[in-house]
Amino acid sequence: MRRLKLVTRVAGFTVLLLAAGCGTLPTNVERTESHTLAGTADTSLGKSVAVWADSHEGKSGFFPLPTGLDALGARLALIDRAERSIDTQYFLIKKDEAGLVFAGKLVEAADRGVRVRFLLDDVFTTARDEALLLLDRHPNIEIRLFNPVARGGIGMVNFLKDFELANRRMHNKTFTVDNEVTIVGGRNIAEEYFQLKTDSEFVDFDMLAFGPVASGVSASFDRYWNHPLSYPISSLKRDAGSYEALREEMLLAMNTTGRETYLRSIETPLVKDLVDRKAMFYPADAEVITDDPDKLLNEISNDQKILVTRLATVIDRAESEVVVINPYFIPRETGLDFWAGVVNKGVEVTVLTNSLASTNHVAVHSSYAGYRKRLIEAGVELYEARANATSVNPDTGEKLDTLTLHTKLVAIDRRYLFVGSLNLDPRAIDINTEMGVLIDSAEMVGPMVERFRARLPGFSYKLEQDEDGSLEWHGLVDGTPVVETSEPLASGWLRFKAWFQKIAPESQL
């Protein structure tokens, strides 16, 4: 009896705690519908694009951004040249050096009269609501959060209360200026994506593009911006303090440490070539592919998996070669059958993903590891990034500690290239929304794949099976062949975590 009373009291206390910790999303939210600005051909970017397009028969232009500092510099240089509009859509922005400089330059553009629309997913953004709201108070800046968790009470309680919807996120990443030039790819707005970390190295990839493809990205942005799941930050948070105080703090930071980061990024040789119009762009036809934002509101079904279904169709038509670079690769049984089918057609399939030592999501690796032998047996050439294949820190002359792969690319027959936000795991395929661009350019893709294959042995391990069926990791370290028989460079503690996290539900990874 005493035990029953205790259980009853605990249950009652839990109910009260949950009730006290709950908040609700506002209803009847005023969302002023807005769309991409037309008539931007008379901007400086529009004129440059028109000159290029006149000699390229209506194709889009593309320029790869494989290094982080170049990718940041390209964004900041475009912000500096914006005249009418900036539309930016990201999974997260952090309150760090990259986030500061990016936000500071957006404010400068808004001061010039540029309309800024900033759409953010809510859950993993670490920038404070108060700071976002203060930025939103600028007359030319509007910030919206996509599928936000209710404010008020305890955030985690709100998330769990609305788990079915809150668990589903917008993972899209786009950045478009004057509806003329866009950047798509895998990077979020945080230091690690732009080579600003001094202890680790994220390997990522973006693509700068202009022409018809930019209009396609803008159309996708508008669909998300005007969707019922897109909430103005002002509808979620009202008490934010002084806008002028935040502005002064931001300007001070921009003129000190932020100034150094800004100059480092816009003065790279690649960005200088872009600014001076010396860069050579690849002309190509392209297709913008995006999941519908309604995907988050519907039951998981093949009809909702627009992006991965389209990409699978293109891969299935491959004639000779498919190269997949993806940080989070969980094929599941359907994926095993799919990749085996591609290989059985005589197509060479190469997959590069993270090793246990290089991954930043151990639970994902725990699930992926269970498929490695069967992938190899199906004929897939499987590689894992080597965690210590890092570059040198330019400030210290020493190698960075850890390399982590974050690139999301698929190259097909050295002609087609998909670049975007899509991870090849259940969360990306079933739960979140994703977007990307499929480019048709043998001129660009062929040399990219050649360089990748030439460099692959130096920064990865190839997985093979010995005569007993056990895994081996074959690498080339400083020109010397090495063979590892267990997870290379992973500590005992990391291996324990990988073993323990096998309990995580695969459907959520």
KEDOLUM-20833 format. One record per residue (C-alpha): residue number from 1; residue in three letters; x, y, z. Coordinates in Angstrom, 2 decimals, always signed. Layout:
N
ATOM    i   aa        x        y        z
ATOM  NUM  ala        X        Y        Z
...
//
This chain:
509
ATOM    i   aa        x        y        z
ATOM    1  met    +0.00    +0.00    +0.00
ATOM    2  arg    +2.80    +2.38    +0.95
ATOM    3  arg    +4.53    +1.56    -2.35
ATOM    4  leu    +1.33    +2.31    -4.28
ATOM    5  lys    +1.01    +5.69    -2.59
ATOM    6  leu    +4.61    +6.51    -3.48
ATOM    7  val    +4.06    +5.60    -7.13
ATOM    8  thr    +0.88    +7.67    -7.18
ATOM    9  arg    +2.67   +10.69    -5.71
ATOM   10  val    +5.55   +10.39    -8.17
ATOM   11  ala    +3.12   +10.09   -11.06
ATOM   12  gly    +1.17   +13.09    -9.84
ATOM   13  phe    +4.34   +15.13    -9.41
ATOM   14  thr    +5.45   +14.17   -12.92
ATOM   15  val    +2.12   +15.27   -14.39
ATOM   16  leu    +2.36   +18.61   -12.56
ATOM   17  leu    +5.96   +19.07   -13.73
ATOM   18  leu    +5.02   +18.38   -17.33
ATOM   19  ala    +2.04   +20.71   -17.10
ATOM   20  ala    +4.19   +23.46   -15.61
ATOM   21  gly    +6.88   +22.89   -18.22
ATOM   22  cys    +4.59   +23.01   -21.26
ATOM   23  gly    +4.23   +25.88   -23.66
ATOM   24  thr    +2.10   +26.18   -26.77
ATOM   25  leu    +2.69   +27.63   -30.20
ATOM   26  pro    +0.71   +30.77   -31.04
ATOM   27  thr    -2.43   +30.47   -33.14
ATOM   28  asn    -3.72   +32.84   -35.80
ATOM   29  val    -0.17   +33.91   -36.62
ATOM   30  glu    +0.07   +36.80   -39.05
ATOM   31  arg    +2.37   +35.77   -41.87
ATOM   32  thr    +2.80   +38.42   -44.52
ATOM   33  glu    +3.27   +36.46   -47.73
ATOM   34  ser    +6.29   +37.56   -49.70
ATOM   35  his    +8.09   +36.29   -52.77
ATOM   36  thr   +11.39   +36.52   -54.56
ATOM   37  leu   +11.93   +39.97   -56.04
ATOM   38  ala   +11.61   +40.02   -59.80
ATOM   39  gly   +13.31   +42.52   -62.09
ATOM   40  thr   +16.82   +42.14   -60.69
ATOM   41  ala   +18.48   +41.99   -64.10
ATOM   42  asp   +19.56   +45.63   -63.67
ATOM   43  thr   +21.60   +44.89   -60.54
ATOM   44  ser   +25.35   +44.52   -60.85
ATOM   45  leu   +25.07   +40.77   -60.30
ATOM   46  gly   +22.20   +40.58   -62.78
ATOM   47  lys   +24.21   +42.39   -65.44
ATOM   48  ser   +27.21   +40.12   -64.93
ATOM   49  val   +25.03   +37.03   -65.18
ATOM   50  ala   +23.38   +38.37   -68.35
ATOM   51  val   +26.73   +38.97   -70.03
ATOM   52  trp   +27.82   +35.43   -69.25
ATOM   53  ala   +24.46   +33.92   -70.26
ATOM   54  asp   +24.54   +35.62   -73.68
ATOM   55  ser   +27.35   +33.33   -74.77
ATOM   56  his   +26.14   +30.16   -73.04
ATOM   57  glu   +22.73   +29.51   -74.56
ATOM   58  gly   +20.61   +29.79   -71.43
ATOM   59  lys   +22.61   +27.37   -69.31
ATOM   60  ser   +23.40   +27.92   -65.65
ATOM   61  gly   +26.93   +28.67   -64.46
ATOM   62  phe   +28.64   +26.68   -61.69
ATOM   63  phe   +31.72   +27.10   -59.54
ATOM   64  pro   +32.74   +24.55   -56.85
ATOM   65  leu   +33.57   +25.75   -53.32
ATOM   66  pro   +35.44   +22.82   -51.76
ATOM   67  thr   +37.23   +24.68   -48.94
ATOM   68  gly   +35.60   +26.30   -45.95
ATOM   69  leu   +37.28   +29.70   -45.99
ATOM   70  asp   +36.48   +30.12   -49.70
ATOM   71  ala   +32.86   +29.16   -49.03
ATOM   72  leu   +32.56   +31.78   -46.28
ATOM   73  gly   +34.33   +34.39   -48.38
ATOM   74  ala   +32.03   +33.77   -51.34
ATOM   75  arg   +28.97   +34.33   -49.14
ATOM   76  leu   +30.36   +37.51   -47.59
ATOM   77  ala   +31.48   +38.88   -50.96
ATOM   78  leu   +27.99   +38.30   -52.34
ATOM   79  ile   +26.42   +40.04   -49.33
ATOM   80  asp   +28.69   +43.01   -50.00
ATOM   81  arg   +27.36   +43.15   -53.58
ATOM   82  ala   +23.69   +42.63   -52.79
ATOM   83  glu   +21.45   +45.44   -54.03
ATOM   84  arg   +17.87   +44.20   -53.69
ATOM   85  ser   +17.51   +40.98   -51.73
ATOM   86  ile   +19.16   +38.21   -49.74
ATOM   87  asp   +17.24   +34.98   -49.11
ATOM   88  thr   +19.00   +32.55   -46.81
ATOM   89  gln   +17.79   +29.21   -45.45
ATOM   90  tyr   +19.77   +27.08   -42.99
ATOM   91  phe   +19.47   +24.18   -40.60
ATOM   92  leu   +21.43   +26.07   -37.95
ATOM   93  ile   +23.45   +29.15   -37.12
ATOM   94  lys   +25.72   +29.28   -34.08
ATOM   95  lys   +26.69   +32.14   -31.83
ATOM   96  asp   +30.34   +31.99   -32.86
ATOM   97  glu   +32.76   +33.83   -35.12
ATOM   98  ala   +31.15   +32.62   -38.34
ATOM   99  gly   +27.65   +33.40   -37.11
ATOM  100  leu   +28.72   +36.84   -35.93
ATOM  101  val   +30.34   +37.87   -39.21
ATOM  102  phe   +27.50   +36.44   -41.30
ATOM  103  ala   +24.84   +38.23   -39.24
ATOM  104  gly   +26.87   +41.43   -39.11
ATOM  105  lys   +27.21   +41.58   -42.89
ATOM  106  leu   +23.47   +40.94   -43.26
ATOM  107  val   +22.83   +43.98   -41.05
ATOM  108  glu   +25.18   +46.07   -43.20
ATOM  109  ala   +23.29   +44.98   -46.32
ATOM  110  ala   +19.97   +45.78   -44.66
ATOM  111  asp   +21.30   +49.24   -43.78
ATOM  112  arg   +21.84   +49.78   -47.52
ATOM  113  gly   +18.18   +48.97   -48.17
ATOM  114  val   +18.57   +45.29   -49.10
ATOM  115  arg   +15.62   +43.10   -48.12
ATOM  116  val   +16.84   +40.17   -46.00
ATOM  117  arg   +14.71   +37.07   -45.42
ATOM  118  phe   +16.33   +34.56   -43.08
ATOM  119  leu   +14.64   +31.17   -42.58
ATOM  120  leu   +16.08   +28.93   -39.86
ATOM  121  asp   +15.26   +25.50   -38.59
ATOM  122  asp   +14.65   +25.78   -34.90
ATOM  123  val   +16.01   +22.90   -32.85
ATOM  124  phe   +19.80   +22.97   -33.37
ATOM  125  thr   +20.20   +26.71   -33.85
ATOM  126  thr   +22.19   +27.97   -30.87
ATOM  127  ala   +21.78   +31.67   -31.60
ATOM  128  arg   +19.49   +33.03   -28.88
ATOM  129  asp   +15.89   +33.94   -29.65
ATOM  130  glu   +16.52   +37.38   -28.17
ATOM  131  ala   +19.35   +38.08   -30.64
ATOM  132  leu   +17.29   +36.82   -33.59
ATOM  133  leu   +14.34   +38.95   -32.52
ATOM  134  leu   +16.52   +42.04   -32.26
ATOM  135  leu   +17.85   +41.45   -35.76
ATOM  136  asp   +14.26   +40.99   -36.91
ATOM  137  arg   +13.47   +44.48   -35.62
ATOM  138  his   +15.57   +45.97   -38.41
ATOM  139  pro   +13.03   +47.31   -40.94
ATOM  140  asn   +14.71   +45.39   -43.76
ATOM  141  ile   +15.28   +42.07   -41.99
ATOM  142  glu   +12.69   +39.39   -41.34
ATOM  143  ile   +13.55   +36.17   -39.52
ATOM  144  arg   +11.31   +33.11   -39.43
ATOM  145  leu   +11.78   +29.79   -37.63
ATOM  146  phe   +10.63   +26.64   -39.39
ATOM  147  asn    +8.60   +24.15   -37.36
ATOM  148  pro    +9.53   +25.73   -34.02
ATOM  149  val    +9.14   +24.10   -30.65
ATOM  150  ala    +6.77   +26.00   -28.36
ATOM  151  arg    +8.34   +28.67   -26.18
ATOM  152  gly    +7.49   +29.03   -22.51
ATOM  153  gly    +8.08   +26.36   -19.89
ATOM  154  ile   +10.82   +23.79   -20.38
ATOM  155  gly   +12.10   +23.40   -23.93
ATOM  156  met   +12.74   +19.66   -23.75
ATOM  157  val    +9.28   +19.06   -22.32
ATOM  158  asn    +7.77   +21.04   -25.19
ATOM  159  phe    +9.80   +19.01   -27.68
ATOM  160  leu    +8.71   +15.68   -26.19
ATOM  161  lys    +5.09   +16.80   -25.90
ATOM  162  asp    +4.98   +17.53   -29.64
ATOM  163  phe    +7.53   +14.87   -30.58
ATOM  164  glu    +5.73   +13.54   -33.65
ATOM  165  leu    +6.06   +16.90   -35.40
ATOM  166  ala    +9.00   +18.46   -33.54
ATOM  167  asn   +11.20   +15.48   -34.43
ATOM  168  arg   +10.86   +16.34   -38.13
ATOM  169  arg   +13.21   +19.09   -39.26
ATOM  170  met   +14.00   +21.33   -42.22
ATOM  171  his   +17.58   +20.43   -43.21
ATOM  172  asn   +17.68   +22.58   -46.40
ATOM  173  lys   +20.62   +24.93   -46.97
ATOM  174  thr   +20.43   +27.74   -49.54
ATOM  175  phe   +21.80   +31.26   -49.89
ATOM  176  thr   +20.62   +33.49   -52.76
ATOM  177  val   +21.44   +37.12   -53.55
ATOM  178  asp   +19.32   +39.36   -55.82
ATOM  179  asn   +17.65   +36.24   -57.22
ATOM  180  glu   +20.72   +35.98   -59.47
ATOM  181  val   +23.44   +34.03   -57.63
ATOM  182  thr   +22.98   +31.16   -55.19
ATOM  183  ile   +25.08   +28.83   -53.03
ATOM  184  val   +23.87   +25.34   -52.13
ATOM  185  gly   +25.60   +22.45   -50.40
ATOM  186  gly   +26.26   +20.89   -47.02
ATOM  187  arg   +27.49   +23.79   -44.88
ATOM  188  asn   +25.63   +25.41   -42.01
ATOM  189  ile   +26.60   +28.78   -40.51
ATOM  190  ala   +29.15   +27.88   -37.84
ATOM  191  glu   +32.93   +27.96   -37.42
ATOM  192  glu   +33.59   +24.28   -38.10
ATOM  193  tyr   +32.10   +24.47   -41.60
ATOM  194  phe   +34.38   +27.33   -42.66
ATOM  195  gln   +37.82   +26.22   -41.43
ATOM  196  leu   +37.71   +28.61   -38.48
ATOM  197  lys   +38.21   +25.89   -35.87
ATOM  198  thr   +41.80   +25.56   -34.66
ATOM  199  asp   +41.56   +21.97   -33.42
ATOM  200  ser   +39.58   +20.05   -36.06
ATOM  201  glu   +38.79   +20.04   -39.77
ATOM  202  phe   +35.39   +19.59   -41.38
ATOM  203  val   +35.59   +18.47   -45.01
ATOM  204  asp   +32.54   +19.90   -46.75
ATOM  205  phe   +31.41   +21.15   -50.16
ATOM  206  asp   +29.25   +23.92   -51.63
ATOM  207  met   +28.43   +24.97   -55.16
ATOM  208  leu   +28.07   +28.57   -56.30
ATOM  209  ala   +25.63   +28.88   -59.18
ATOM  210  phe   +23.74   +31.44   -61.23
ATOM  211  gly   +21.31   +31.57   -64.11
ATOM  212  pro   +18.09   +29.53   -64.29
ATOM  213  val   +19.20   +27.38   -61.35
ATOM  214  ala   +19.12   +30.43   -59.05
ATOM  215  ser   +15.48   +31.02   -59.93
ATOM  216  gly   +14.74   +27.38   -59.09
ATOM  217  val   +16.37   +27.75   -55.67
ATOM  218  ser   +14.42   +30.96   -55.08
ATOM  219  ala   +11.15   +29.22   -55.90
ATOM  220  ser   +11.98   +26.50   -53.38
ATOM  221  phe   +12.80   +29.12   -50.76
ATOM  222  asp    +9.45   +30.86   -51.29
ATOM  223  arg    +7.57   +27.59   -50.74
ATOM  224  tyr    +9.19   +27.17   -47.34
ATOM  225  trp    +9.06   +30.84   -46.37
ATOM  226  asn    +5.31   +31.09   -46.92
ATOM  227  his    +4.45   +27.69   -45.44
ATOM  228  pro    +2.23   +27.40   -42.32
ATOM  229  leu    +5.16   +25.83   -40.42
ATOM  230  ser    +7.21   +29.01   -40.96
ATOM  231  tyr    +6.75   +31.24   -37.90
ATOM  232  pro    +7.91   +34.87   -37.67
ATOM  233  ile   +10.31   +35.06   -34.73
ATOM  234  ser    +8.21   +37.97   -33.43
ATOM  235  ser    +5.25   +35.64   -32.98
ATOM  236  leu    +7.29   +33.40   -30.65
ATOM  237  lys    +9.30   +35.90   -28.62
ATOM  238  arg    +8.51   +39.49   -27.73
ATOM  239  asp   +10.79   +40.63   -24.89
ATOM  240  ala   +14.30   +40.96   -26.33
ATOM  241  gly   +15.87   +44.06   -24.82
ATOM  242  ser   +17.56   +46.86   -26.69
ATOM  243  tyr   +18.14   +46.58   -30.44
ATOM  244  glu   +20.61   +49.44   -30.34
ATOM  245  ala   +22.66   +47.70   -27.62
ATOM  246  leu   +22.86   +44.54   -29.71
ATOM  247  arg   +23.74   +46.54   -32.78
ATOM  248  glu   +26.58   +48.31   -30.99
ATOM  249  glu   +27.87   +45.00   -29.62
ATOM  250  met   +27.78   +43.47   -33.09
ATOM  251  leu   +29.49   +46.44   -34.75
ATOM  252  leu   +32.23   +46.42   -32.11
ATOM  253  ala   +32.87   +42.72   -32.67
ATOM  254  met   +32.76   +43.19   -36.45
ATOM  255  asn   +35.46   +45.86   -36.19
ATOM  256  thr   +37.76   +43.67   -34.06
ATOM  257  thr   +37.90   +39.87   -34.30
ATOM  258  gly   +35.15   +39.81   -36.90
ATOM  259  arg   +37.12   +42.13   -39.15
ATOM  260  glu   +40.05   +39.70   -39.22
ATOM  261  thr   +37.80   +36.77   -40.12
ATOM  262  tyr   +36.08   +38.81   -42.83
ATOM  263  leu   +39.37   +39.86   -44.44
ATOM  264  arg   +40.85   +36.35   -44.27
ATOM  265  ser   +37.85   +34.90   -46.07
ATOM  266  ile   +37.38   +37.48   -48.83
ATOM  267  glu   +41.11   +37.68   -49.63
ATOM  268  thr   +41.62   +34.03   -50.58
ATOM  269  pro   +42.86   +33.60   -54.17
ATOM  270  leu   +39.63   +31.89   -55.20
ATOM  271  val   +37.36   +34.59   -53.79
ATOM  272  lys   +39.54   +37.31   -55.33
ATOM  273  asp   +39.12   +35.62   -58.71
ATOM  274  leu   +35.35   +35.57   -58.18
ATOM  275  val   +35.26   +39.23   -57.19
ATOM  276  asp   +37.57   +40.27   -60.04
ATOM  277  arg   +35.53   +38.18   -62.51
ATOM  278  lys   +38.52   +36.05   -63.41
ATOM  279  ala   +36.96   +32.76   -62.34
ATOM  280  met   +36.01   +30.25   -65.02
ATOM  281  phe   +32.45   +29.01   -64.59
ATOM  282  tyr   +31.17   +25.69   -65.87
ATOM  283  pro   +28.09   +25.99   -68.11
ATOM  284  ala   +25.54   +23.24   -67.53
ATOM  285  asp   +21.91   +22.28   -67.47
ATOM  286  ala   +20.69   +21.63   -63.94
ATOM  287  glu   +17.67   +20.58   -61.94
ATOM  288  val   +16.75   +21.88   -58.49
ATOM  289  ile   +15.24   +19.03   -56.48
ATOM  290  thr   +13.59   +19.63   -53.13
ATOM  291  asp   +11.28   +17.85   -50.78
ATOM  292  asp    +7.94   +19.54   -50.26
ATOM  293  pro    +7.63   +21.26   -46.85
ATOM  294  asp    +4.38   +19.33   -46.41
ATOM  295  lys    +6.59   +16.26   -45.95
ATOM  296  leu    +6.83   +17.19   -42.27
ATOM  297  leu    +3.05   +17.10   -41.92
ATOM  298  asn    +2.42   +13.79   -43.65
ATOM  299  glu    +2.91   +10.14   -42.88
ATOM  300  ile    +6.22    +8.77   -44.14
ATOM  301  ser    +5.64    +7.37   -47.63
ATOM  302  asn    +7.40    +7.11   -50.98
ATOM  303  asp    +5.25    +9.98   -52.26
ATOM  304  gln    +6.90   +12.29   -49.71
ATOM  305  lys   +10.47   +11.23   -50.54
ATOM  306  ile   +10.77   +13.47   -53.60
ATOM  307  leu   +14.50   +14.15   -53.50
ATOM  308  val   +15.84   +10.68   -52.75
ATOM  309  thr   +13.41    +9.09   -55.23
ATOM  310  arg   +14.58   +11.35   -58.03
ATOM  311  leu   +18.23   +10.80   -57.15
ATOM  312  ala   +17.75    +7.02   -57.05
ATOM  313  thr   +16.23    +7.14   -60.54
ATOM  314  val   +19.30    +8.94   -61.91
ATOM  315  ile   +21.71    +6.56   -60.13
ATOM  316  asp   +19.79    +3.56   -61.41
ATOM  317  arg   +20.48    +4.73   -64.97
ATOM  318  ala   +24.25    +4.84   -64.41
ATOM  319  glu   +26.26    +3.04   -67.07
ATOM  320  ser   +29.78    +2.83   -65.66
ATOM  321  glu   +30.46    +4.55   -62.32
ATOM  322  val   +28.82    +6.02   -59.23
ATOM  323  val   +30.83    +7.84   -56.55
ATOM  324  val   +29.08    +8.60   -53.27
ATOM  325  ile   +30.60   +10.90   -50.64
ATOM  326  asn   +28.39   +11.16   -47.58
ATOM  327  pro   +29.09   +11.54   -43.85
ATOM  328  tyr   +26.16    +9.46   -42.62
ATOM  329  phe   +25.53    +6.33   -44.68
ATOM  330  ile   +22.93    +3.86   -43.38
ATOM  331  pro   +21.63    +1.85   -46.34
ATOM  332  arg   +19.09    -0.36   -44.52
ATOM  333  glu   +17.86    -3.49   -46.29
ATOM  334  thr   +16.28    -1.56   -49.15
ATOM  335  gly   +19.54    +0.30   -49.73
ATOM  336  leu   +21.55    -2.91   -49.77
ATOM  337  asp   +19.26    -4.29   -52.46
ATOM  338  phe   +19.45    -1.03   -54.40
ATOM  339  trp   +23.24    -0.81   -54.43
ATOM  340  ala   +23.60    -4.51   -55.21
ATOM  341  gly   +21.31    -3.97   -58.18
ATOM  342  val   +23.45    -1.08   -59.45
ATOM  343  val   +26.64    -3.14   -59.12
ATOM  344  asn   +25.02    -6.13   -60.86
ATOM  345  lys   +24.53    -3.96   -63.95
ATOM  346  gly   +28.30    -3.68   -64.24
ATOM  347  val   +28.52    -0.25   -62.60
ATOM  348  glu   +31.45    +0.49   -60.29
ATOM  349  val   +30.12    +1.90   -57.01
ATOM  350  thr   +32.48    +3.72   -54.63
ATOM  351  val   +31.29    +5.00   -51.25
ATOM  352  leu   +33.29    +7.25   -48.92
ATOM  353  thr   +31.87    +7.88   -45.45
ATOM  354  asn   +33.17    +8.57   -41.95
ATOM  355  ser   +35.17    +6.13   -39.85
ATOM  356  leu   +34.38    +5.70   -36.19
ATOM  357  ala   +37.29    +7.98   -35.27
ATOM  358  ser   +36.25   +10.72   -37.72
ATOM  359  thr   +32.48   +10.78   -37.24
ATOM  360  asn   +30.72   +13.40   -35.13
ATOM  361  his   +27.67   +11.13   -34.68
ATOM  362  val   +28.72    +7.86   -33.07
ATOM  363  ala   +25.20    +6.40   -33.07
ATOM  364  val   +25.01    +6.77   -36.85
ATOM  365  his   +28.31    +4.92   -37.22
ATOM  366  ser   +27.05    +2.18   -34.90
ATOM  367  ser   +24.15    +1.50   -37.23
ATOM  368  tyr   +26.15    +1.85   -40.45
ATOM  369  ala   +28.83    -0.57   -39.17
ATOM  370  gly   +26.34    -3.43   -39.26
ATOM  371  tyr   +26.04    -3.10   -43.04
ATOM  372  arg   +29.73    -2.90   -43.97
ATOM  373  lys   +30.37    -6.57   -44.71
ATOM  374  arg   +27.24    -6.93   -46.78
ATOM  375  leu   +28.06    -3.78   -48.78
ATOM  376  ile   +31.48    -5.20   -49.59
ATOM  377  glu   +29.97    -8.58   -50.46
ATOM  378  ala   +27.52    -6.80   -52.79
ATOM  379  gly   +30.50    -5.38   -54.69
ATOM  380  val   +30.55    -1.84   -53.30
ATOM  381  glu   +34.03    -0.33   -52.89
ATOM  382  leu   +33.77    +1.03   -49.36
ATOM  383  tyr   +36.11    +3.68   -47.91
ATOM  384  glu   +36.19    +5.47   -44.56
ATOM  385  ala   +37.81    +8.83   -43.85
ATOM  386  arg   +41.08    +8.69   -41.88
ATOM  387  ala   +40.67   +10.90   -38.82
ATOM  388  asn   +44.31   +12.08   -38.75
ATOM  389  ala   +44.53   +12.95   -42.45
ATOM  390  thr   +44.19   +16.61   -41.53
ATOM  391  ser   +45.76   +19.68   -43.05
ATOM  392  val   +48.14   +22.06   -41.27
ATOM  393  asn   +46.91   +24.90   -39.09
ATOM  394  pro   +48.28   +28.01   -40.86
ATOM  395  asp   +48.66   +29.84   -37.55
ATOM  396  thr   +50.69   +27.18   -35.72
ATOM  397  gly   +52.19   +25.08   -38.51
ATOM  398  glu   +50.89   +21.95   -36.80
ATOM  399  lys   +48.37   +19.43   -38.09
ATOM  400  leu   +44.82   +19.77   -36.87
ATOM  401  asp   +43.62   +17.06   -34.50
ATOM  402  thr   +40.69   +15.41   -36.26
ATOM  403  leu   +39.22   +15.28   -39.73
ATOM  404  thr   +35.44   +14.88   -40.07
ATOM  405  leu   +33.70   +14.30   -43.37
ATOM  406  his   +30.55   +16.38   -43.92
ATOM  407  thr   +30.43   +16.47   -47.74
ATOM  408  lys   +27.27   +15.29   -49.52
ATOM  409  leu   +27.98   +14.51   -53.18
ATOM  410  val   +27.00   +11.91   -55.73
ATOM  411  ala   +28.85   +11.74   -59.08
ATOM  412  ile   +27.40    +9.57   -61.85
ATOM  413  asp   +29.28    +8.46   -64.97
ATOM  414  arg   +31.64   +11.44   -64.55
ATOM  415  arg   +28.87   +13.55   -66.02
ATOM  416  tyr   +26.16   +14.17   -63.42
ATOM  417  leu   +26.79   +15.66   -59.99
ATOM  418  phe   +24.33   +15.95   -57.14
ATOM  419  val   +25.23   +18.46   -54.42
ATOM  420  gly   +22.98   +19.45   -51.56
ATOM  421  ser   +21.91   +18.79   -47.99
ATOM  422  leu   +20.96   +15.10   -48.30
ATOM  423  asn   +22.51   +12.60   -45.92
ATOM  424  leu   +21.97    +8.95   -46.84
ATOM  425  asp   +20.38    +7.90   -43.58
ATOM  426  pro   +16.82    +7.23   -42.38
ATOM  427  arg   +16.41   +10.67   -40.82
ATOM  428  ala   +17.21   +12.53   -44.03
ATOM  429  ile   +15.24   +10.17   -46.24
ATOM  430  asp   +12.14    +9.65   -44.10
ATOM  431  ile   +11.91   +12.38   -41.47
ATOM  432  asn   +13.51   +15.68   -42.53
ATOM  433  thr   +13.16   +17.82   -45.64
ATOM  434  glu   +16.19   +18.10   -47.92
ATOM  435  met   +17.18   +19.86   -51.14
ATOM  436  gly   +19.91   +19.84   -53.75
ATOM  437  val   +20.91   +20.47   -57.35
ATOM  438  leu   +21.57   +17.86   -60.04
ATOM  439  ile   +24.12   +19.19   -62.56
ATOM  440  asp   +24.87   +17.80   -66.02
ATOM  441  ser   +28.48   +18.69   -66.82
ATOM  442  ala   +31.09   +16.17   -67.91
ATOM  443  glu   +33.54   +19.09   -68.20
ATOM  444  met   +33.28   +19.80   -64.47
ATOM  445  val   +32.47   +16.39   -63.00
ATOM  446  gly   +35.08   +14.33   -64.87
ATOM  447  pro   +38.12   +16.19   -63.48
ATOM  448  met   +36.52   +16.33   -60.02
ATOM  449  val   +36.22   +12.55   -59.92
ATOM  450  glu   +39.78   +12.14   -61.24
ATOM  451  arg   +41.14   +14.34   -58.44
ATOM  452  phe   +39.03   +12.54   -55.87
ATOM  453  arg   +40.27    +9.11   -56.93
ATOM  454  ala   +43.88   +10.28   -56.99
ATOM  455  arg   +43.65   +11.63   -53.45
ATOM  456  leu   +41.40    +8.96   -51.95
ATOM  457  pro   +44.14    +6.53   -50.78
ATOM  458  gly   +45.93    +9.32   -48.90
ATOM  459  phe   +43.05   +10.34   -46.64
ATOM  460  ser   +40.95    +7.20   -46.23
ATOM  461  tyr   +40.96    +3.47   -45.53
ATOM  462  lys   +39.59    +0.96   -48.01
ATOM  463  leu   +37.59    -1.74   -46.25
ATOM  464  glu   +38.19    -5.32   -47.30
ATOM  465  gln   +37.52    -8.76   -45.84
ATOM  466  asp   +40.22   -11.30   -45.04
ATOM  467  glu   +39.93   -15.03   -45.69
ATOM  468  asp   +37.92   -15.48   -42.49
ATOM  469  gly   +35.47   -12.72   -43.40
ATOM  470  ser   +36.85   -10.25   -40.85
ATOM  471  leu   +37.17    -6.59   -41.78
ATOM  472  glu   +40.50    -4.98   -42.61
ATOM  473  trp   +41.23    -1.29   -43.14
ATOM  474  his   +43.84    -0.68   -45.87
ATOM  475  gly   +45.39    +2.78   -45.97
ATOM  476  leu   +48.34    +4.78   -47.18
ATOM  477  val   +49.90    +6.92   -44.43
ATOM  478  asp   +52.72    +9.22   -45.52
ATOM  479  gly   +53.24    +6.98   -48.53
ATOM  480  thr   +53.48    +3.80   -46.46
ATOM  481  pro   +50.81    +1.07   -46.84
ATOM  482  val   +49.13    +0.12   -43.55
ATOM  483  val   +46.58    -2.52   -42.62
ATOM  484  glu   +44.40    -2.20   -39.51
ATOM  485  thr   +42.29    -5.04   -38.14
ATOM  486  ser   +40.02    -3.01   -35.87
ATOM  487  glu   +38.45    +0.46   -35.97
ATOM  488  pro   +41.52    +2.60   -36.78
ATOM  489  leu   +42.48    +5.50   -34.51
ATOM  490  ala   +39.46    +4.84   -32.26
ATOM  491  ser   +40.08    +4.70   -28.51
ATOM  492  gly   +38.69    +1.98   -26.31
ATOM  493  trp   +36.19    +4.45   -24.86
ATOM  494  leu   +34.99    +5.43   -28.36
ATOM  495  arg   +34.60    +1.79   -29.32
ATOM  496  phe   +32.58    +1.18   -26.17
ATOM  497  lys   +30.30    +4.11   -27.00
ATOM  498  ala   +29.82    +2.75   -30.53
ATOM  499  trp   +28.91    -0.65   -29.11
ATOM  500  phe   +26.54    +0.82   -26.52
ATOM  501  gln   +24.81    +3.16   -28.96
ATOM  502  lys   +23.69    +0.26   -31.11
ATOM  503  ile   +20.57    +0.43   -28.94
ATOM  504  ala   +19.58    +3.71   -30.66
ATOM  505  pro   +16.56    +3.25   -32.96
ATOM  506  glu   +17.86    +3.18   -36.52
ATOM  507  ser   +14.76    +4.94   -37.83
ATOM  508  gln   +15.77    +8.09   -35.94
ATOM  509  leu   +19.38    +8.24   -37.16
//
